[in-house]
Amino acid sequence: MKIVFYGAGNMASAIFIGMIENRVVAPSDIYLTSKSMQEKIMFFKENLGVNVSYDDQALLKDADYVILASKPQSFPSVAGRIRPYLEPETKVVSVMAGTQIKTIRRELKTENPIARIMPNTNAMVQHSVNGISYSRNFTDRDELIELMESFGTTVTVEEDEMHNITAATGSGSAFLYYIYEMYAESLMELGFDEEEAMFLTRNLVIGAGKMVEDSELSFSDLRKNITSKHGTTEAGLDALDGDGLKRILVKTLNAAANRSEELSKDDE
């Protein structure tokens, strides 16, 4: 198998590192090119054994997959490099947020099979939640899903649902990190120093994550198991509910989904 990555940022590297570490593909199957990250891709070549090239014709010859992992605003330039050498059987996979399949097809001037995926940075630890949608002519979808599940779990959606996936999982980790950050700062307001607050928050998050992973209970049941009537946890939860946490989170997710939709309209 030959998989060519145009772009080698955090998301792209998380993906190919996951593929390699889980032995879904060999390092020799991975080809990297990025004119803006030459030092970084040479690091991956030296440490992982992947291939590096700036010869687009050679890169795209007999390629099974081309992964578009450049910034969306750089895509027209990248498409100009790819367009002359893209072979009809090569599958095109985009991780560019907000860039629609029809836009990719238009820029590449191709009828190649195209898929959009929306991973998140948890791919770095093989725990991404990946959304995926396909063009109608994309066959052998199971193969792509197997590749993606080397760095996480996958949900298939219609393309118009990708905005919600982008908000829920693509951006979701950042929202949770922000909540953890605010929790740590609140512990400092309570009287803990910064080191103590970070230590306590980090380990609370790790422990809660393990409970979610290992338990078949719902979030609600896990919460109720800690909550005694008229106790300290109930008092804190009442304050959370009174400040409208759910309303804030709904607003947050809607803002992200709406921005994703705006970005997709910008490239029409």
Buried (B, 14 or more C-beta within 10 A) or exposed (E): BBBBBBBBBEBBBBBBBBBBEEEBBEBEBBBBBBEEBEEBBEBBBEEBEBBBBEEBEEBBEEBBBBBBBBEBEBBEEBBEBBBEBBEEEBBBBBBBBBBBBBBBBEBBEBEBBBBBBBBBBBBBEBBBBBBBBBBEEBEEBEEBBEBBBBBBBBEEBEBEBBBBBBBBBBBBBEBEEEBBEEBBBEBEEEEBEEEEBBBBBEEBBEEEEEEEEEEEEEEEEBEEEEBEEEEEEEEEBEEEEEEEEEEEEEEBBEEBBEBBBEBBEEBE
